[in-house]
Amino acid sequence: MRAWYIYEEGFQVMEGTGRAHFIGVGYGDTFLDACKEYIARTGEGEIRVDDFGNEYACDWGCEWFPTLRQAQESFG
């Protein structure tokens, strides 16, 4: 098991915008496992399944990534 940094992509809504940012550290063998552990521990975020059956972590529709660069590339 290892520690994974979790970053959330940015967003743009009618009420404003937000930049990609660090949200916390999760622990697991994979990034998704770490996200699940973080969600269980903090109560923040959720696991969703895309149209192809792949699980991913997000909060309020903003996807989580293991690096800030990936989060910024997805959406600012």
C-alpha positions in Angstrom: 0.0 0.0 0.0 1.3 3.5 -0.8 0.2 7.1 -0.3 -1.3 8.8 -3.3 -1.8 12.6 -3.7 -5.3 13.4 -5.0 -6.0 16.4 -7.2 -9.3 17.7 -8.5 -9.8 19.2 -11.9 -11.1 22.8 -12.2 -14.6 23.8 -13.0 -16.7 26.6 -14.5 -20.3 27.1 -13.5 -22.7 30.1 -13.6 -21.6 31.0 -10.0 -17.9 31.1 -10.8 -14.8 29.0 -11.6 -12.2 27.1 -9.8 -8.7 25.9 -10.7 -7.3 22.4 -10.4 -6.1 21.8 -6.9 -4.9 19.4 -4.3 -7.6 17.8 -2.1 -5.8 15.3 0.0 -3.9 12.0 0.4 -5.4 8.5 0.1 -3.8 5.1 0.7 -4.0 2.1 -1.5 -2.3 -0.2 -4.0 -3.8 1.8 -7.0 -5.0 5.4 -7.4 -8.6 4.3 -7.4 -8.1 2.3 -4.2 -6.6 5.4 -2.6 -9.6 7.4 -3.7 -12.0 4.9 -2.2 -10.0 4.9 1.0 -10.0 8.8 1.1 -13.8 8.8 0.4 -14.5 6.3 3.2 -12.3 8.2 5.7 -13.5 11.8 4.9 -17.0 11.3 3.5 -16.0 13.6 0.5 -16.3 12.5 -3.1 -17.8 9.5 -4.8 -17.0 6.7 -7.2 -18.9 6.7 -10.5 -18.9 4.4 -13.5 -18.5 5.8 -17.0 -20.3 4.6 -20.2 -17.7 1.9 -20.7 -17.9 0.4 -17.2 -14.8 2.1 -15.8 -14.8 3.4 -12.3 -13.5 6.9 -11.5 -13.5 9.2 -8.5 -15.0 12.7 -8.5 -16.7 15.3 -6.3 -19.6 17.3 -7.7 -18.7 16.0 -11.2 -15.1 17.2 -11.0 -12.8 14.2 -11.7 -9.8 13.3 -9.4 -6.3 12.7 -10.7 -3.0 11.5 -9.2 -1.0 14.6 -10.4 -1.8 18.3 -10.6 -0.6 18.3 -14.3 -3.2 15.7 -15.2 -5.9 17.6 -13.4 -5.0 20.9 -15.1 -4.9 19.2 -18.5 -8.4 17.9 -18.0 -9.8 21.3 -16.9 -7.6 24.1 -15.7 
